[in-house]
């Protein structure tokens, strides 16, 4: 009897497994047929573009191996400003440097949204409902509540804190120099990451992570967590790519998964503690009649206070989970992108001593080492250097959007398709992927001239008239995008970058510690430096620093 029962159970299990397998197979075949049909009927197939060398990888391997900018620039010269290329598994994507087309995409954020793969990758760092991830009405609501925390007045309030931390970084480097003769080799990326973490801790949450203290990198959990989550290798990680693109592959293990999960948990535990402490502090705080304001002016306090204002309908408030998800978002906006952006600025200045010396002359002429926000933005050549650095080395080199409905994409210049037909607009079908090539637009010769790839801050004395149509929230570049999804933290990033450069260039002379051709760029969320000579491809920017000779 027991044997018969076991036999029956086994037979039933086999039938269930078989039925499950058939169901999965039918589902897979159905999805494949739909994908093939969409591809064969896609109007993007009419566009010119590079041949695909691999069905599985499309043109992805070529882009990764040669660098996004160089390969795309070569293709645009050959196939035109709006073209097609192949993504993974033969899916056709649209690539355009046409400014009218890009403006149409970024301004219509309900119709063009972030792809699910990009959202999945960001969720590994920010949680599931931060302003970087949500779309539509949810995004509009979050921006409305968050905007004051990143507005001009808030930047004036926090400028002194930012400058004080840059001075702490300067003093740490001077201590390093005092221990040895001659120049000191430093990893600028690591130091800048620690400094900007401290800045966002104080200005964002009224909390000092003490990352700039001698044992800060080892003792601070949040610093370690972000280093783990943002560390970018120099090799193409196929399982990681498959996981982001196809939910069915998210069971695949990727090196570093265990460490990343621990880092993610620690980051959100600390974020929850920061939110709890902020609410407790605000409950005990009253309005300061003398200054006509509240004592706590950090970004999280502003957010919590704005979200709790009386008279706001419940459906116009952020949930606890939404508020919690903004904390890692703040850290990304004020920590990761800024440290990387400043790192590339120091790289550019290290390669161009004339510009470095000219900038130092302007900064040393300033009568104080404690500039205000408005004074920093009033330093003309510093502004030109920051604009030029962000043009050449945008921290985020590209972004993708997926069409949510059928549309017609307008072009400022007509193109000729594969059949010789002149097209003034491109038919877009729901589900089409469109790449917005931030770095490429920032470097294209058609806009910036034959010296487009040169670091030349003087070009901003009379900005190129052809840069006017670039969809830009700041600086006539695409670095911060434009429209409803423009970078919410751009004012914060500019304040930090200018404060860091102000203090560091006044105190030190910089040069590269390795040949320039050894420094390469790799990116996941942000574009980080790696050394081609480093077999492990650790993110780093090795620079040599010397104290500025006060007699010069």
Protein Blocks (a to p, Z undefined) as FASTA:
>chain_A
ZZmmmmmmmmmmmmmmmmmmmmmmmmmmmmmmmmmmmmmmpmklmpgcdddfbfklmmml
mmmmnopklmmmmmmmmnojbdcdddeehiacdddfbfklmmmmmmmmmlpccdfklmmm
mmmmnojmbfklmgcjllmmmmmmmmmmmgmklmmmmmmmmmmmmmmmmmmmmmmmmmpg
cjddddfklmmmmmmmmmmmmmmnopaehlmgmklmmmpmklmmmmmmmoccfbdcfklm
mmmmmmklmmpccehklmmmmmmmmmmmmmmmmmmmmmmmmmmpccdfklopafblcfkl
mmmmmmmpghiafklcccfklmmmmmmmmmmmmmmmmmmmmmmmmmmmmmmmklmmmmmm
mmmmpcbfbdcfklmmmmmklmmmmmmmmmmmgfblbdcdddfbdcddddfbdcddfkop
acfbdcddehiacdddfklmmmgmklnojklmpccfklmmmgcfklmmpccfehhiaklo
gajkbcfklmmmmmmmmmmmmmmmmmpccddfbdfklpccddfkbccdddfklmnlpacd
ddddddddfkZZ
